């Protein structure tokens, strides 16, 4: 059973991070989960400081300042007695993934940062966490302009493929939705037929129809295997566009997508994970 009991909330004190707090609190409320705030202090001692005083002394001062800032940050929204603070030193993405793994966190919640450069930068902290983390990752780039809908509105969409990993994704999505008492819909995308002469186009349309029926049959098998009864849609079009449009039509609170089960440079981000996180009209839960 997919359970969310421990939520890791990496913070960097940015407006985007502050704006995602309502989503953190909503997730904690839905799953009765405990939230831990994590700040990763990246070494940044300047050459002048090294010359002026010993590096360990400068590092200690930086940690002291960071600890004080972390204690005060969001003290009203996420009070420290109920939401402990954790400070570590190192490279942000790798330390976030390592802390989540070492302390058995079930969910990481973090924003993506708006702006064209950030949107195109696959080397960002969020992208690296998506690639390296073993647990669920909740991301949204709309936190500063989007607020969670009332708890009564729980409409979730799961992007479902037909790969060997699809059963795992569907099982996790079904269990999460059931626990949250959310209405779960499934969406599968079939690539469109190419533009071609009329005779060939007719053949391609027949192939497209067969692909749709084959996808429905396979998804029915997957649902039967995991005990799911979600409504299924098969859309024709580019995968990312079809999924984001369906989420928009349903006014989805969350879009659930599968990441590859294999980490590394050619691992979890070989698929459309980052593009979906970047362009989805709602928060994305990557499983």
C-alpha positions in Angstrom: 0.0 0.0 0.0 1.4 3.4 -1.0 1.4 5.5 2.1 2.5 9.1 2.8 3.6 9.4 6.4 6.7 11.5 6.1 7.0 14.6 3.8 10.3 16.3 3.1 10.0 20.0 2.2 13.4 21.3 0.9 13.5 25.1 1.4 15.7 27.9 -0.1 13.7 30.8 1.4 12.6 32.0 -2.1 9.2 33.3 -3.0 8.4 30.1 -5.0 9.3 28.0 -1.9 7.1 30.1 0.4 4.2 30.0 -2.1 4.2 26.1 -2.2 3.4 26.0 1.6 -0.4 25.6 1.1 0.3 22.5 -1.0 2.6 21.1 1.7 -0.1 21.7 4.3 -2.8 20.2 2.1 -0.8 17.0 1.5 0.0 16.7 5.2 -3.7 17.1 6.1 -4.9 14.6 3.5 -2.5 11.9 4.7 -2.0 12.9 8.3 1.7 13.1 7.5 4.6 14.7 9.3 6.5 17.5 7.5 10.2 18.1 7.9 11.9 21.2 6.4 15.3 20.7 4.9 17.8 23.4 4.0 21.0 22.5 2.2 23.8 24.9 2.8 26.1 24.8 -0.2 29.8 25.7 0.5 30.4 29.3 -0.8 33.3 30.7 1.2 35.1 33.3 -0.8 38.8 33.5 -1.4 39.0 36.6 0.7 37.3 34.9 3.7 39.8 32.0 3.4 42.7 34.5 3.6 41.1 36.4 6.4 40.3 33.5 8.7 40.4 29.7 8.8 37.9 27.9 6.5 36.3 25.9 9.4 35.6 29.1 11.3 33.9 30.7 8.2 31.9 27.5 7.6 30.7 27.4 11.2 29.5 31.0 11.0 27.6 30.2 7.8 25.9 27.3 9.4 25.0 29.4 12.5 23.3 32.0 10.3 21.6 29.3 8.2 20.3 27.5 11.3 18.8 30.8 12.7 17.2 31.6 9.4 15.8 28.1 9.1 14.3 28.1 12.6 12.5 31.4 11.9 11.4 30.5 8.4 7.6 29.7 8.2 7.5 29.5 11.9 3.8 30.4 11.9 2.7 28.3 9.0 4.8 25.2 9.9 5.7 25.6 13.6 8.9 23.8 14.5 7.6 21.6 17.3 5.3 19.8 14.8 7.5 20.4 11.7 11.2 19.8 12.6 14.0 21.5 10.8 17.1 19.8 9.3 20.2 21.5 7.9 22.9 19.7 5.9 25.9 20.8 3.9 26.6 19.9 0.3 25.2 20.1 -3.3 21.5 20.7 -3.0 20.0 18.1 -5.3 22.2 15.2 -4.2 21.7 16.0 -0.5 17.9 16.2 -0.9 17.8 12.8 -2.6 20.1 11.3 0.0 18.2 12.7 3.0 14.9 11.4 1.6 16.5 8.0 1.1 18.4 7.8 4.4 15.4 8.9 6.5 12.7 7.0 4.6 10.7 9.9 3.4 7.6 9.0 1.4 7.2 12.3 -0.5 9.4 15.3 -1.5 7.5 18.6 -2.1 9.3 21.3 -4.0 8.5 24.1 -6.5 10.1 24.7 -9.8 11.3 28.3 -10.4 9.5 30.3 -13.0 11.3 32.1 -15.9 12.5 31.0 -19.3 16.0 30.1 -18.3 14.8 28.0 -15.4 12.2 26.3 -17.6 14.8 25.3 -20.1 17.5 24.3 -17.7 17.4 20.5 -17.2 20.4 20.8 -14.8 18.2 22.6 -12.2 17.9 21.3 -8.7 14.3 20.1 -9.3 15.3 18.1 -12.4 18.2 16.4 -10.5 15.9 15.5 -7.6 13.4 14.0 -10.1 16.2 12.0 -11.5 17.8 10.8 -8.3 15.1 10.5 -5.7 13.6 7.1 -5.0 10.4 8.3 -3.4 7.4 10.3 -4.8 8.1 13.9 -5.8 5.4 16.6 -5.9 6.3 19.6 -8.0 4.6 22.7 -9.2 5.8 25.8 -11.0 2.5 27.6 -10.4 2.6 28.0 -6.7 2.9 31.8 -6.8 -0.3 32.1 -8.9 -2.2 29.0 -8.0 -3.7 27.9 -4.7 -5.1 24.5 -3.8 -8.8 24.0 -4.4 -11.0 23.2 -1.4 -10.4 19.8 0.0 -13.8 18.8 -1.3 -12.5 19.1 -4.9 -10.2 16.1 -5.4 -9.9 15.4 -9.1 -6.7 13.6 -10.1 -5.5 12.4 -13.5 -2.9 9.7 -14.0 -1.0 9.4 -17.2 -0.8 5.7 -18.0 1.5 4.1 -20.5 1.7 0.5 -21.7 5.2 -0.4 -20.5 6.3 -3.0 -18.0 6.3 -0.3 -15.3 2.7 0.8 -15.9 1.2 -1.5 -13.4 3.4 -0.1 -10.6 2.4 3.5 -11.6 -1.3 2.6 -11.7 -1.1 0.8 -8.4 0.5 3.7 -6.6 -1.9 6.2 -8.2 -4.9 4.2 -7.2 -3.7 3.8 -3.6 -2.8 7.4 -3.3 -6.2 8.5 -4.7 -8.1 6.1 -2.5 -6.4 7.3 0.6 -7.0 10.9 -0.3 -10.6 10.2 -1.4 -9.9 11.6 -4.8 -11.6 10.8 -8.1 -9.0 9.3 -10.3 -9.1 9.4 -14.2 -6.6 7.7 -16.5 -5.4 9.2 -19.7 -3.3 7.4 -22.4 -2.0 9.2 -25.5 -1.7 7.6 -29.0 0.5 9.4 -31.5 -1.5 10.9 -34.4 -1.5 9.6 -37.9 0.9 11.5 -40.2 -0.3 13.7 -43.0 -0.5 11.6 -46.1 -2.4 11.1 -49.3 -6.0 10.1 -48.9 -5.5 6.3 -49.6 -2.6 6.1 -47.1 -4.4 8.3 -44.6 -7.4 5.9 -44.5 -5.0 3.0 -43.7 -3.3 5.0 -41.0 -6.7 6.0 -39.4 -7.5 2.3 -39.2 -4.2 1.6 -37.6 -4.8 4.4 -35.2 -8.2 3.0 -34.3 -6.7 -0.4 -33.6 -4.1 1.2 -31.4 -6.8 2.9 -29.4 -8.7 -0.3 -28.9 -5.5 -2.2 -28.0 -4.6 0.5 -25.5 -8.1 0.3 -23.9 -7.8 -3.5 -23.7 -4.3 -3.3 -22.1 -5.4 -0.6 -19.6 -8.4 -2.7 -18.7 -6.0 -5.6 -17.9 -3.9 -3.3 -15.7 -6.9 -2.0 -13.8 -8.2 -5.5 -13.2 -4.7 -6.5 -11.9 -4.6 -3.7 -9.3 -8.3 -3.4 -8.5 -8.8 0.0 -10.1 -12.0 1.2 -11.6 -10.9 4.6 -12.9 -12.5 6.2 -16.0 -10.2 5.9 -19.0 -9.6 8.2 -21.9 -7.4 7.6 -24.9 -6.4 10.8 -26.7 -4.8 11.1 -30.1 -1.9 13.6 -30.3 1.5 14.4 -28.9 1.8 12.8 -25.5 2.6 15.9 -23.5 -0.1 18.0 -25.2 -2.7 15.3 -24.7 -2.0 14.9 -21.1 -1.8 18.5 -20.2 -5.0 19.3 -22.1 -6.9 16.5 -20.3 -5.7 17.7 -16.9 -6.9 21.2 -17.9 -10.3 19.9 -19.0 -10.9 18.1 -15.8 -9.6 21.0 -13.7 -7.3 18.5 -12.1 -5.8 19.1 -8.7 -2.8 16.8 -9.6 -1.4 15.0 -12.5 0.3 11.7 -11.7 3.1 10.5 -14.0 5.5 7.6 -13.9 9.3 8.1 -13.8 11.6 5.4 -15.0 12.6 3.1 -12.1 16.3 3.5 -13.0 18.3 6.5 -11.8 21.3 8.1 -13.4 22.2 10.3 -16.3 20.2 8.1 -18.8 17.7 7.0 -16.2 14.5 8.6 -14.9 14.5 11.6 -17.1 14.6 9.7 -20.4 10.9 10.1 -20.6 8.7 13.2 -20.6 8.9 13.7 -16.9 10.6 17.1 -16.9 8.5 18.4 -19.8 5.3 17.5 -17.9 6.5 19.1 -14.7 7.5 22.2 -16.7 4.2 22.6 -18.6 1.4 20.9 -16.7 -1.5 23.2 -15.6 -1.5 21.7 -12.2 0.9 20.2 -9.7 2.6 16.9 -10.8 3.2 13.9 -8.6 6.0 11.8 -10.1 6.1 8.2 -9.0 
